[in-house]
Amino acid sequence: PLPDPAIRNLTKLGFNHVCFAVDDLEVELTRLKAKGVQLRNEVMAFHDRKLVFLSGPEGITVELAEWDRSRG
């Protein structure tokens, strides 16, 4: 796949994205995809959570993360 064109925003000072914790990532993705939201990557495992990035309003990068509750 081609590089994400918004990757250059990650080198700017200040916030580069906002993260929201969700209880069930798959449920949220189904709901958002039905509304036409485009994902920026496939769901991935990262430390103790599953996460995905999407383009939010006005080009803001939004992360959705579901933490593994079994790990305390």
HTML snippet that shows the backbone in 3Dmol.js (N, CA, C, O; Angstrom):
<script src="https://3Dmol.org/build/3Dmol-min.js"></script>
<div id="view" style="width:600px;height:400px;position:relative"></div>
<script>
const pdb = `
ATOM      1  N   PRO A   1       0.825  -1.210   0.000  1.00  0.00           N
ATOM      2  CA  PRO A   1       0.000   0.000   0.000  1.00  0.00           C
ATOM      3  C   PRO A   1       0.857   1.257   0.000  1.00  0.00           C
ATOM      4  O   PRO A   1       1.997   1.240   0.465  1.00  0.00           O
ATOM      5  N   LEU A   2       0.323   2.312  -0.507  1.00  0.00           N
ATOM      6  CA  LEU A   2       1.020   3.593  -0.527  1.00  0.00           C
ATOM      7  C   LEU A   2       1.095   4.184   0.871  1.00  0.00           C
ATOM      8  O   LEU A   2       0.225   3.912   1.699  1.00  0.00           O
ATOM      9  N   PRO A   3       2.117   4.988   1.152  1.00  0.00           N
ATOM     10  CA  PRO A   3       2.211   5.633   2.466  1.00  0.00           C
ATOM     11  C   PRO A   3       1.016   6.550   2.705  1.00  0.00           C
ATOM     12  O   PRO A   3       0.443   7.111   1.771  1.00  0.00           O
ATOM     13  N   ASP A   4       0.660   6.685   3.963  1.00  0.00           N
ATOM     14  CA  ASP A   4      -0.425   7.579   4.349  1.00  0.00           C
ATOM     15  C   ASP A   4       0.017   9.018   4.074  1.00  0.00           C
ATOM     16  O   ASP A   4       1.030   9.454   4.620  1.00  0.00           O
ATOM     17  N   PRO A   5      -0.717   9.771   3.239  1.00  0.00           N
ATOM     18  CA  PRO A   5      -0.299  11.141   2.921  1.00  0.00           C
ATOM     19  C   PRO A   5      -0.293  12.065   4.132  1.00  0.00           C
ATOM     20  O   PRO A   5       0.368  13.103   4.107  1.00  0.00           O
ATOM     21  N   ALA A   6      -1.014  11.711   5.188  1.00  0.00           N
ATOM     22  CA  ALA A   6      -1.061  12.566   6.377  1.00  0.00           C
ATOM     23  C   ALA A   6       0.089  12.281   7.337  1.00  0.00           C
ATOM     24  O   ALA A   6       0.159  12.883   8.408  1.00  0.00           O
ATOM     25  N   ILE A   7       0.987  11.379   6.971  1.00  0.00           N
ATOM     26  CA  ILE A   7       2.080  11.008   7.865  1.00  0.00           C
ATOM     27  C   ILE A   7       2.944  12.221   8.219  1.00  0.00           C
ATOM     28  O   ILE A   7       3.523  12.273   9.305  1.00  0.00           O
ATOM     29  N   ARG A   8       3.032  13.182   7.323  1.00  0.00           N
ATOM     30  CA  ARG A   8       3.843  14.377   7.606  1.00  0.00           C
ATOM     31  C   ARG A   8       3.308  15.145   8.815  1.00  0.00           C
ATOM     32  O   ARG A   8       4.061  15.866   9.469  1.00  0.00           O
ATOM     33  N   ASN A   9       2.011  14.998   9.119  1.00  0.00           N
ATOM     34  CA  ASN A   9       1.439  15.690  10.271  1.00  0.00           C
ATOM     35  C   ASN A   9       1.989  15.163  11.590  1.00  0.00           C
ATOM     36  O   ASN A   9       1.906  15.848  12.610  1.00  0.00           O
ATOM     37  N   LEU A  10       2.546  13.965  11.584  1.00  0.00           N
ATOM     38  CA  LEU A  10       3.052  13.379  12.816  1.00  0.00           C
ATOM     39  C   LEU A  10       4.345  14.029  13.282  1.00  0.00           C
ATOM     40  O   LEU A  10       4.749  13.828  14.428  1.00  0.00           O
ATOM     41  N   THR A  11       5.002  14.800  12.429  1.00  0.00           N
ATOM     42  CA  THR A  11       6.251  15.452  12.808  1.00  0.00           C
ATOM     43  C   THR A  11       6.039  16.886  13.288  1.00  0.00           C
ATOM     44  O   THR A  11       6.999  17.554  13.671  1.00  0.00           O
ATOM     45  N   LYS A  12       4.813  17.360  13.273  1.00  0.00           N
ATOM     46  CA  LYS A  12       4.521  18.721  13.729  1.00  0.00           C
ATOM     47  C   LYS A  12       4.439  18.759  15.251  1.00  0.00           C
ATOM     48  O   LYS A  12       4.124  17.755  15.890  1.00  0.00           O
ATOM     49  N   LEU A  13       4.725  19.925  15.823  1.00  0.00           N
ATOM     50  CA  LEU A  13       4.584  20.104  17.261  1.00  0.00           C
ATOM     51  C   LEU A  13       3.113  20.118  17.642  1.00  0.00           C
ATOM     52  O   LEU A  13       2.259  20.512  16.848  1.00  0.00           O
ATOM     53  N   GLY A  14       2.827  19.688  18.851  1.00  0.00           N
ATOM     54  CA  GLY A  14       1.448  19.679  19.342  1.00  0.00           C
ATOM     55  C   GLY A  14       0.810  18.315  19.157  1.00  0.00           C
ATOM     56  O   GLY A  14       1.488  17.327  18.874  1.00  0.00           O
ATOM     57  N   PHE A  15      -0.489  18.278  19.319  1.00  0.00           N
ATOM     58  CA  PHE A  15      -1.219  17.019  19.192  1.00  0.00           C
ATOM     59  C   PHE A  15      -1.243  16.559  17.746  1.00  0.00           C
ATOM     60  O   PHE A  15      -1.430  17.365  16.834  1.00  0.00           O
ATOM     61  N   ASN A  16      -1.052  15.249  17.534  1.00  0.00           N
ATOM     62  CA  ASN A  16      -1.157  14.742  16.167  1.00  0.00           C
ATOM     63  C   ASN A  16      -2.368  13.841  15.992  1.00  0.00           C
ATOM     64  O   ASN A  16      -2.733  13.504  14.866  1.00  0.00           O
ATOM     65  N   HIS A  17      -2.999  13.446  17.103  1.00  0.00           N
ATOM     66  CA  HIS A  17      -4.237  12.679  17.011  1.00  0.00           C
ATOM     67  C   HIS A  17      -4.923  12.658  18.375  1.00  0.00           C
ATOM     68  O   HIS A  17      -4.346  13.053  19.389  1.00  0.00           O
ATOM     69  N   VAL A  18      -6.157  12.191  18.371  1.00  0.00           N
ATOM     70  CA  VAL A  18      -6.905  12.024  19.608  1.00  0.00           C
ATOM     71  C   VAL A  18      -7.341  10.561  19.683  1.00  0.00           C
ATOM     72  O   VAL A  18      -7.692   9.961  18.666  1.00  0.00           O
ATOM     73  N   CYS A  19      -7.316   9.992  20.882  1.00  0.00           N
ATOM     74  CA  CYS A  19      -7.664   8.580  21.069  1.00  0.00           C
ATOM     75  C   CYS A  19      -8.904   8.465  21.944  1.00  0.00           C
ATOM     76  O   CYS A  19      -9.039   9.160  22.951  1.00  0.00           O
ATOM     77  N   PHE A  20      -9.807   7.578  21.542  1.00  0.00           N
ATOM     78  CA  PHE A  20     -10.987   7.270  22.333  1.00  0.00           C
ATOM     79  C   PHE A  20     -10.954   5.796  22.702  1.00  0.00           C
ATOM     80  O   PHE A  20     -10.747   4.940  21.842  1.00  0.00           O
ATOM     81  N   ALA A  21     -11.159   5.497  23.979  1.00  0.00           N
ATOM     82  CA  ALA A  21     -11.264   4.110  24.435  1.00  0.00           C
ATOM     83  C   ALA A  21     -12.678   3.623  24.143  1.00  0.00           C
ATOM     84  O   ALA A  21     -13.651   4.330  24.404  1.00  0.00           O
ATOM     85  N   VAL A  22     -12.787   2.421  23.603  1.00  0.00           N
ATOM     86  CA  VAL A  22     -14.090   1.820  23.316  1.00  0.00           C
ATOM     87  C   VAL A  22     -14.152   0.453  23.986  1.00  0.00           C
ATOM     88  O   VAL A  22     -13.130  -0.205  24.182  1.00  0.00           O
ATOM     89  N   ASP A  23     -15.371   0.035  24.333  1.00  0.00           N
ATOM     90  CA  ASP A  23     -15.548  -1.273  24.969  1.00  0.00           C
ATOM     91  C   ASP A  23     -15.448  -2.416  23.971  1.00  0.00           C
ATOM     92  O   ASP A  23     -14.933  -3.485  24.300  1.00  0.00           O
ATOM     93  N   ASP A  24     -15.939  -2.198  22.746  1.00  0.00           N
ATOM     94  CA  ASP A  24     -15.944  -3.252  21.724  1.00  0.00           C
ATOM     95  C   ASP A  24     -15.582  -2.624  20.383  1.00  0.00           C
ATOM     96  O   ASP A  24     -16.424  -2.007  19.731  1.00  0.00           O
ATOM     97  N   LEU A  25     -14.344  -2.780  19.982  1.00  0.00           N
ATOM     98  CA  LEU A  25     -13.846  -2.139  18.767  1.00  0.00           C
ATOM     99  C   LEU A  25     -14.619  -2.584  17.530  1.00  0.00           C
ATOM    100  O   LEU A  25     -14.943  -1.755  16.680  1.00  0.00           O
ATOM    101  N   GLU A  26     -14.918  -3.866  17.416  1.00  0.00           N
ATOM    102  CA  GLU A  26     -15.627  -4.366  16.230  1.00  0.00           C
ATOM    103  C   GLU A  26     -17.019  -3.758  16.109  1.00  0.00           C
ATOM    104  O   GLU A  26     -17.449  -3.415  15.007  1.00  0.00           O
ATOM    105  N   VAL A  27     -17.726  -3.620  17.225  1.00  0.00           N
ATOM    106  CA  VAL A  27     -19.058  -3.003  17.205  1.00  0.00           C
ATOM    107  C   VAL A  27     -18.954  -1.558  16.727  1.00  0.00           C
ATOM    108  O   VAL A  27     -19.743  -1.121  15.889  1.00  0.00           O
ATOM    109  N   GLU A  28     -17.984  -0.818  17.257  1.00  0.00           N
ATOM    110  CA  GLU A  28     -17.817   0.584  16.853  1.00  0.00           C
ATOM    111  C   GLU A  28     -17.445   0.699  15.382  1.00  0.00           C
ATOM    112  O   GLU A  28     -17.945   1.585  14.688  1.00  0.00           O
ATOM    113  N   LEU A  29     -16.573  -0.182  14.894  1.00  0.00           N
ATOM    114  CA  LEU A  29     -16.176  -0.126  13.487  1.00  0.00           C
ATOM    115  C   LEU A  29     -17.349  -0.429  12.572  1.00  0.00           C
ATOM    116  O   LEU A  29     -17.499   0.211  11.531  1.00  0.00           O
ATOM    117  N   THR A  30     -18.177  -1.387  12.937  1.00  0.00           N
ATOM    118  CA  THR A  30     -19.365  -1.695  12.141  1.00  0.00           C
ATOM    119  C   THR A  30     -20.269  -0.471  12.063  1.00  0.00           C
ATOM    120  O   THR A  30     -20.766  -0.125  10.991  1.00  0.00           O
ATOM    121  N   ARG A  31     -20.480   0.180  13.204  1.00  0.00           N
ATOM    122  CA  ARG A  31     -21.338   1.372  13.257  1.00  0.00           C
ATOM    123  C   ARG A  31     -20.756   2.513  12.414  1.00  0.00           C
ATOM    124  O   ARG A  31     -21.481   3.158  11.656  1.00  0.00           O
ATOM    125  N   LEU A  32     -19.466   2.756  12.545  1.00  0.00           N
ATOM    126  CA  LEU A  32     -18.836   3.860  11.821  1.00  0.00           C
ATOM    127  C   LEU A  32     -18.755   3.597  10.319  1.00  0.00           C
ATOM    128  O   LEU A  32     -18.982   4.505   9.519  1.00  0.00           O
ATOM    129  N   LYS A  33     -18.433   2.366   9.931  1.00  0.00           N
ATOM    130  CA  LYS A  33     -18.374   2.032   8.500  1.00  0.00           C
ATOM    131  C   LYS A  33     -19.737   2.204   7.846  1.00  0.00           C
ATOM    132  O   LYS A  33     -19.821   2.623   6.692  1.00  0.00           O
ATOM    133  N   ALA A  34     -20.807   1.884   8.573  1.00  0.00           N
ATOM    134  CA  ALA A  34     -22.163   2.054   8.044  1.00  0.00           C
ATOM    135  C   ALA A  34     -22.474   3.524   7.783  1.00  0.00           C
ATOM    136  O   ALA A  34     -23.344   3.845   6.972  1.00  0.00           O
ATOM    137  N   LYS A  35     -21.763   4.417   8.472  1.00  0.00           N
ATOM    138  CA  LYS A  35     -21.944   5.858   8.277  1.00  0.00           C
ATOM    139  C   LYS A  35     -20.945   6.433   7.273  1.00  0.00           C
ATOM    140  O   LYS A  35     -20.895   7.645   7.062  1.00  0.00           O
ATOM    141  N   GLY A  36     -20.149   5.553   6.654  1.00  0.00           N
ATOM    142  CA  GLY A  36     -19.223   5.994   5.618  1.00  0.00           C
ATOM    143  C   GLY A  36     -17.844   6.402   6.092  1.00  0.00           C
ATOM    144  O   GLY A  36     -17.062   6.944   5.311  1.00  0.00           O
ATOM    145  N   VAL A  37     -17.528   6.156   7.347  1.00  0.00           N
ATOM    146  CA  VAL A  37     -16.211   6.515   7.871  1.00  0.00           C
ATOM    147  C   VAL A  37     -15.159   5.589   7.253  1.00  0.00           C
ATOM    148  O   VAL A  37     -15.349   4.375   7.186  1.00  0.00           O
ATOM    149  N   GLN A  38     -14.058   6.178   6.808  1.00  0.00           N
ATOM    150  CA  GLN A  38     -12.968   5.433   6.177  1.00  0.00           C
ATOM    151  C   GLN A  38     -11.861   5.157   7.192  1.00  0.00           C
ATOM    152  O   GLN A  38     -11.387   6.069   7.870  1.00  0.00           O
ATOM    153  N   LEU A  39     -11.456   3.899   7.286  1.00  0.00           N
ATOM    154  CA  LEU A  39     -10.344   3.539   8.161  1.00  0.00           C
ATOM    155  C   LEU A  39      -9.025   3.875   7.476  1.00  0.00           C
ATOM    156  O   LEU A  39      -8.929   3.829   6.249  1.00  0.00           O
ATOM    157  N   ARG A  40      -8.013   4.210   8.266  1.00  0.00           N
ATOM    158  CA  ARG A  40      -6.699   4.526   7.710  1.00  0.00           C
ATOM    159  C   ARG A  40      -5.758   3.335   7.767  1.00  0.00           C
ATOM    160  O   ARG A  40      -4.694   3.350   7.148  1.00  0.00           O
ATOM    161  N   ASN A  41      -6.152   2.292   8.516  1.00  0.00           N
ATOM    162  CA  ASN A  41      -5.332   1.085   8.603  1.00  0.00           C
ATOM    163  C   ASN A  41      -6.220  -0.070   9.049  1.00  0.00           C
ATOM    164  O   ASN A  41      -7.380   0.123   9.413  1.00  0.00           O
ATOM    165  N   GLU A  42      -5.659  -1.264   9.015  1.00  0.00           N
ATOM    166  CA  GLU A  42      -6.357  -2.436   9.541  1.00  0.00           C
ATOM    167  C   GLU A  42      -6.218  -2.434  11.067  1.00  0.00           C
ATOM    168  O   GLU A  42      -5.277  -1.853  11.607  1.00  0.00           O
ATOM    169  N   VAL A  43      -7.148  -3.079  11.748  1.00  0.00           N
ATOM    170  CA  VAL A  43      -7.044  -3.209  13.201  1.00  0.00           C
ATOM    171  C   VAL A  43      -5.734  -3.925  13.522  1.00  0.00           C
ATOM    172  O   VAL A  43      -5.382  -4.923  12.892  1.00  0.00           O
ATOM    173  N   MET A  44      -5.018  -3.394  14.518  1.00  0.00           N
ATOM    174  CA  MET A  44      -3.750  -4.004  14.894  1.00  0.00           C
ATOM    175  C   MET A  44      -3.663  -4.168  16.406  1.00  0.00           C
ATOM    176  O   MET A  44      -4.309  -3.446  17.166  1.00  0.00           O
ATOM    177  N   ALA A  45      -2.860  -5.124  16.817  1.00  0.00           N
ATOM    178  CA  ALA A  45      -2.583  -5.325  18.238  1.00  0.00           C
ATOM    179  C   ALA A  45      -1.360  -4.485  18.597  1.00  0.00           C
ATOM    180  O   ALA A  45      -0.369  -4.467  17.868  1.00  0.00           O
ATOM    181  N   PHE A  46      -1.445  -3.794  19.724  1.00  0.00           N
ATOM    182  CA  PHE A  46      -0.330  -2.958  20.175  1.00  0.00           C
ATOM    183  C   PHE A  46      -0.296  -3.023  21.695  1.00  0.00           C
ATOM    184  O   PHE A  46      -1.195  -2.514  22.365  1.00  0.00           O
ATOM    185  N   HIS A  47       0.727  -3.642  22.228  1.00  0.00           N
ATOM    186  CA  HIS A  47       0.856  -3.876  23.666  1.00  0.00           C
ATOM    187  C   HIS A  47      -0.412  -4.547  24.184  1.00  0.00           C
ATOM    188  O   HIS A  47      -0.712  -5.672  23.784  1.00  0.00           O
ATOM    189  N   ASP A  48      -1.156  -3.893  25.054  1.00  0.00           N
ATOM    190  CA  ASP A  48      -2.325  -4.518  25.672  1.00  0.00           C
ATOM    191  C   ASP A  48      -3.646  -3.999  25.101  1.00  0.00           C
ATOM    192  O   ASP A  48      -4.653  -3.943  25.807  1.00  0.00           O
ATOM    193  N   ARG A  49      -3.637  -3.624  23.826  1.00  0.00           N
ATOM    194  CA  ARG A  49      -4.878  -3.126  23.223  1.00  0.00           C
ATOM    195  C   ARG A  49      -4.915  -3.423  21.730  1.00  0.00           C
ATOM    196  O   ARG A  49      -3.892  -3.676  21.094  1.00  0.00           O
ATOM    197  N   LYS A  50      -6.145  -3.383  21.192  1.00  0.00           N
ATOM    198  CA  LYS A  50      -6.361  -3.408  19.744  1.00  0.00           C
ATOM    199  C   LYS A  50      -6.671  -1.973  19.363  1.00  0.00           C
ATOM    200  O   LYS A  50      -7.375  -1.276  20.093  1.00  0.00           O
ATOM    201  N   LEU A  51      -6.153  -1.525  18.227  1.00  0.00           N
ATOM    202  CA  LEU A  51      -6.419  -0.147  17.836  1.00  0.00           C
ATOM    203  C   LEU A  51      -6.531  -0.006  16.329  1.00  0.00           C
ATOM    204  O   LEU A  51      -6.092  -0.861  15.560  1.00  0.00           O
ATOM    205  N   VAL A  52      -7.137   1.105  15.940  1.00  0.00           N
ATOM    206  CA  VAL A  52      -7.293   1.451  14.535  1.00  0.00           C
ATOM    207  C   VAL A  52      -7.326   2.976  14.436  1.00  0.00           C
ATOM    208  O   VAL A  52      -7.747   3.659  15.370  1.00  0.00           O
ATOM    209  N   PHE A  53      -6.878   3.499  13.300  1.00  0.00           N
ATOM    210  CA  PHE A  53      -6.908   4.936  13.055  1.00  0.00           C
ATOM    211  C   PHE A  53      -7.901   5.231  11.940  1.00  0.00           C
ATOM    212  O   PHE A  53      -8.075   4.435  11.018  1.00  0.00           O
ATOM    213  N   LEU A  54      -8.548   6.386  12.039  1.00  0.00           N
ATOM    214  CA  LEU A  54      -9.463   6.833  10.999  1.00  0.00           C
ATOM    215  C   LEU A  54      -9.354   8.339  10.869  1.00  0.00           C
ATOM    216  O   LEU A  54      -8.806   9.013  11.741  1.00  0.00           O
ATOM    217  N   SER A  55      -9.879   8.857   9.774  1.00  0.00           N
ATOM    218  CA  SER A  55      -9.868  10.301   9.562  1.00  0.00           C
ATOM    219  C   SER A  55     -11.146  10.883  10.134  1.00  0.00           C
ATOM    220  O   SER A  55     -12.249  10.523   9.722  1.00  0.00           O
ATOM    221  N   GLY A  56     -10.984  11.780  11.081  1.00  0.00           N
ATOM    222  CA  GLY A  56     -12.129  12.412  11.718  1.00  0.00           C
ATOM    223  C   GLY A  56     -12.465  13.730  11.052  1.00  0.00           C
ATOM    224  O   GLY A  56     -11.949  14.047   9.980  1.00  0.00           O
ATOM    225  N   PRO A  57     -13.329  14.492  11.690  1.00  0.00           N
ATOM    226  CA  PRO A  57     -13.730  15.791  11.148  1.00  0.00           C
ATOM    227  C   PRO A  57     -12.526  16.698  10.905  1.00  0.00           C
ATOM    228  O   PRO A  57     -11.580  16.723  11.693  1.00  0.00           O
ATOM    229  N   GLU A  58     -12.578  17.430   9.820  1.00  0.00           N
ATOM    230  CA  GLU A  58     -11.545  18.403   9.461  1.00  0.00           C
ATOM    231  C   GLU A  58     -10.158  17.780   9.377  1.00  0.00           C
ATOM    232  O   GLU A  58      -9.155  18.454   9.612  1.00  0.00           O
ATOM    233  N   GLY A  59     -10.100  16.480   9.038  1.00  0.00           N
ATOM    234  CA  GLY A  59      -8.823  15.820   8.832  1.00  0.00           C
ATOM    235  C   GLY A  59      -8.095  15.395  10.088  1.00  0.00           C
ATOM    236  O   GLY A  59      -6.950  14.949  10.017  1.00  0.00           O
ATOM    237  N   ILE A  60      -8.738  15.526  11.239  1.00  0.00           N
ATOM    238  CA  ILE A  60      -8.107  15.120  12.490  1.00  0.00           C
ATOM    239  C   ILE A  60      -7.987  13.599  12.515  1.00  0.00           C
ATOM    240  O   ILE A  60      -8.951  12.895  12.213  1.00  0.00           O
ATOM    241  N   THR A  61      -6.813  13.091  12.874  1.00  0.00           N
ATOM    242  CA  THR A  61      -6.628  11.654  13.003  1.00  0.00           C
ATOM    243  C   THR A  61      -7.229  11.203  14.326  1.00  0.00           C
ATOM    244  O   THR A  61      -6.926  11.757  15.383  1.00  0.00           O
ATOM    245  N   VAL A  62      -8.085  10.188  14.253  1.00  0.00           N
ATOM    246  CA  VAL A  62      -8.749   9.643  15.435  1.00  0.00           C
ATOM    247  C   VAL A  62      -8.299   8.199  15.617  1.00  0.00           C
ATOM    248  O   VAL A  62      -8.289   7.416  14.667  1.00  0.00           O
ATOM    249  N   GLU A  63      -7.935   7.862  16.826  1.00  0.00           N
ATOM    250  CA  GLU A  63      -7.585   6.483  17.180  1.00  0.00           C
ATOM    251  C   GLU A  63      -8.700   5.922  18.048  1.00  0.00           C
ATOM    252  O   GLU A  63      -9.164   6.583  18.978  1.00  0.00           O
ATOM    253  N   LEU A  64      -9.128   4.709  17.747  1.00  0.00           N
ATOM    254  CA  LEU A  64     -10.044   3.978  18.619  1.00  0.00           C
ATOM    255  C   LEU A  64      -9.254   2.822  19.208  1.00  0.00           C
ATOM    256  O   LEU A  64      -8.558   2.113  18.482  1.00  0.00           O
ATOM    257  N   ALA A  65      -9.355   2.626  20.515  1.00  0.00           N
ATOM    258  CA  ALA A  65      -8.575   1.585  21.179  1.00  0.00           C
ATOM    259  C   ALA A  65      -9.449   0.799  22.143  1.00  0.00           C
ATOM    260  O   ALA A  65     -10.229   1.361  22.911  1.00  0.00           O
ATOM    261  N   GLU A  66      -9.295  -0.514  22.080  1.00  0.00           N
ATOM    262  CA  GLU A  66      -9.974  -1.419  23.012  1.00  0.00           C
ATOM    263  C   GLU A  66      -8.903  -2.103  23.843  1.00  0.00           C
ATOM    264  O   GLU A  66      -8.112  -2.889  23.321  1.00  0.00           O
ATOM    265  N   TRP A  67      -8.876  -1.803  25.143  1.00  0.00           N
ATOM    266  CA  TRP A  67      -7.889  -2.394  26.030  1.00  0.00           C
ATOM    267  C   TRP A  67      -8.299  -3.807  26.422  1.00  0.00           C
ATOM    268  O   TRP A  67      -9.487  -4.113  26.530  1.00  0.00           O
ATOM    269  N   ASP A  68      -7.314  -4.655  26.632  1.00  0.00           N
ATOM    270  CA  ASP A  68      -7.530  -6.030  27.083  1.00  0.00           C
ATOM    271  C   ASP A  68      -7.833  -5.987  28.576  1.00  0.00           C
ATOM    272  O   ASP A  68      -6.930  -5.814  29.395  1.00  0.00           O
ATOM    273  N   ARG A  69      -9.097  -6.145  28.922  1.00  0.00           N
ATOM    274  CA  ARG A  69      -9.525  -6.036  30.325  1.00  0.00           C
ATOM    275  C   ARG A  69      -9.028  -7.198  31.178  1.00  0.00           C
ATOM    276  O   ARG A  69      -9.001  -7.089  32.404  1.00  0.00           O
ATOM    277  N   SER A  70      -8.640  -8.294  30.565  1.00  0.00           N
ATOM    278  CA  SER A  70      -8.169  -9.448  31.333  1.00  0.00           C
ATOM    279  C   SER A  70      -6.789  -9.207  31.942  1.00  0.00           C
ATOM    280  O   SER A  70      -6.338  -9.964  32.801  1.00  0.00           O
ATOM    281  N   ARG A  71      -6.130  -8.150  31.489  1.00  0.00           N
ATOM    282  CA  ARG A  71      -4.766  -7.871  31.967  1.00  0.00           C
ATOM    283  C   ARG A  71      -4.754  -6.901  33.135  1.00  0.00           C
ATOM    284  O   ARG A  71      -3.695  -6.414  33.533  1.00  0.00           O
ATOM    285  N   GLY A  72      -5.939  -6.616  33.688  1.00  0.00           N
ATOM    286  CA  GLY A  72      -5.998  -5.829  34.899  1.00  0.00           C
ATOM    287  C   GLY A  72      -6.230  -4.402  34.712  1.00  0.00           C
ATOM    288  O   GLY A  72      -6.296  -3.654  35.688  1.00  0.00           O
TER     289      GLY A  72
END
`;
const viewer = $3Dmol.createViewer("view");
viewer.addModel(pdb, "pdb");
viewer.setStyle({}, {cartoon: {color: "spectrum"}});
viewer.zoomTo();
viewer.render();
</script>
